Amino acid sequence: MNKNNIIQTICANTPRILIIGIGNMYRGDDAVGLATARHLKKHVPDYVSVLEGSGNGVAFMESWKNADTVILIDAVHSGTKPGTIHRFDASAHPLPSEFFRYSTHTFGVAEIIELARTLNQLPSHLIVYGIEGKRFEAGIGISPEVNTAVQEVVNRLRQDIHSFLKVS
């Protein structure tokens, strides 16, 4: 077996992982998913795709069709301390809708996932990271507490990627 065949075999057996950072860069902390995705692009292996999205649910469902594992990152507003990181296994359980009720997107993440569940279009693994926001008014830039959470989520995602490799 030559080197190219070995690489193709490894890639064929590697899970297709898609990470989607969701947000609106002009709405304060709602940009945290985008900021996390941009930072993460520098730190993931080649077999991991990282996308940025503004909240178009149909586009998300289309983008994850060929992925084994999808990880979504979005801002949440649940009343906990700004910068708090919430992690949900959405392939196993519906998301708590109260966390995603203040979405600035066309459809909230919880609604997108439940629509995909109803249509039987969920990926095998669907993880959602919600980062508690502080400010959602018009303006560029995320609050310091939320910015600190970005690096922690990047570290957790890198661990998640390695754990998904072990499962496959």
C-alpha positions in Angstrom: 0.0 0.0 0.0 1.5 3.3 -1.0 1.4 6.5 1.0 -1.6 8.0 -0.8 -3.7 4.8 -0.2 -2.7 4.9 3.5 -3.8 8.5 3.8 -7.1 7.8 2.0 -7.8 4.8 4.3 -7.1 6.9 7.4 -9.4 9.7 6.1 -12.2 7.3 5.2 -12.1 5.9 8.7 -12.0 9.3 10.4 -15.3 10.7 11.5 -16.6 13.7 9.6 -16.8 16.4 12.2 -18.4 19.7 11.5 -18.3 22.7 13.9 -20.7 25.6 13.3 -20.3 28.9 15.1 -23.5 30.8 15.1 -24.0 34.5 15.7 -24.5 38.1 14.6 -21.3 40.1 14.8 -23.3 43.3 15.1 -25.2 42.3 18.2 -22.6 42.3 21.1 -22.3 38.9 22.7 -24.4 37.2 20.1 -21.1 37.1 18.1 -19.5 34.6 20.5 -20.2 31.6 18.2 -18.5 33.3 15.3 -15.6 34.4 17.5 -15.1 30.8 18.7 -15.3 29.4 15.2 -12.7 31.9 14.0 -10.4 31.1 16.8 -11.0 27.3 16.4 -10.1 27.3 12.7 -6.4 27.7 13.7 -6.5 24.7 16.1 -8.3 21.8 14.5 -7.1 18.9 12.3 -7.8 18.9 8.6 -10.7 16.4 8.9 -12.7 18.9 11.0 -14.6 21.5 9.1 -15.4 24.8 10.8 -18.2 27.0 9.5 -19.7 30.4 10.6 -23.4 31.0 10.3 -25.9 33.7 11.0 -28.8 31.4 12.0 -30.3 30.1 8.8 -31.6 26.8 10.0 -32.2 25.2 6.6 -28.6 26.0 5.7 -27.4 24.3 8.9 -29.4 21.2 8.2 -28.0 21.1 4.7 -24.4 21.6 5.9 -24.5 18.7 8.4 -26.0 16.1 6.0 -22.6 14.3 5.5 -21.2 14.8 9.0 -21.1 12.1 11.7 -20.6 14.7 14.4 -21.9 18.2 14.5 -21.0 20.8 17.2 -22.9 24.1 17.3 -21.7 27.1 19.3 -24.1 29.9 20.1 -24.8 32.6 22.7 -27.5 31.9 25.2 -29.5 34.0 27.7 -30.7 31.9 30.6 -30.0 34.1 33.5 -26.8 32.5 34.7 -23.5 34.5 35.1 -22.1 35.9 31.8 -19.4 33.7 30.4 -21.0 30.5 31.8 -20.5 27.6 29.4 -23.4 25.1 28.9 -23.0 21.9 27.0 -25.9 19.8 25.7 -26.1 16.5 23.9 -28.9 17.4 21.5 -28.8 14.0 19.7 -30.0 12.4 23.0 -32.4 15.1 24.4 -34.2 18.2 23.2 -32.5 21.5 24.2 -34.0 23.5 27.0 -35.7 26.2 24.9 -35.5 28.8 27.7 -31.7 29.0 27.0 -32.2 30.0 23.4 -35.3 32.2 23.7 -33.6 35.5 22.8 -32.1 34.4 19.5 -31.4 37.2 17.0 -31.4 34.5 14.3 -34.2 33.6 11.9 -34.9 30.5 13.9 -33.4 29.7 17.3 -31.0 26.8 17.7 -33.5 24.8 19.7 -36.1 25.2 16.9 -33.7 24.2 14.2 -32.7 21.0 16.1 -36.2 20.0 16.8 -37.2 20.5 13.2 -34.3 18.3 12.1 -35.3 15.7 14.8 -38.9 15.7 13.4 -37.6 15.3 9.8 -35.2 12.6 11.0 -32.2 14.6 9.8 -30.1 14.8 13.0 -26.5 13.8 12.7 -25.4 10.8 14.8 -23.8 13.1 17.4 -25.0 16.6 17.9 -23.4 18.7 20.7 -24.4 22.3 21.4 -22.3 24.7 23.4 -24.2 27.7 24.7 -22.1 30.6 26.1 -24.1 32.8 28.4 -24.1 36.4 27.0 -24.2 39.7 28.8 -25.0 42.2 26.1 -27.1 41.6 23.0 -27.8 45.2 21.9 -26.5 46.6 18.6 -22.7 47.0 18.5 -19.5 45.2 17.7 -17.5 43.4 20.3 -18.2 40.8 23.0 -18.0 41.5 26.7 -14.8 40.5 28.6 -16.6 37.6 30.5 -17.8 36.1 27.3 -14.5 36.6 25.6 -12.8 34.6 28.3 -15.2 31.8 27.7 -14.2 31.6 24.1 -10.7 30.1 24.9 -12.3 27.6 27.4 -14.8 26.4 24.7 -11.9 26.0 22.2 -10.1 23.8 24.7 -13.2 21.8 25.4 -13.9 21.3 21.7 -10.4 20.1 21.1 -11.0 17.5 23.8 -14.4 16.6 22.3 -12.8 16.1 18.9 -10.3 13.6 20.3 -13.0 11.8 22.3 -15.1 11.4 19.1 -12.1 9.8 17.4 -11.8 7.2 20.1 -15.5 6.4 19.8 -15.4 5.7 16.1 
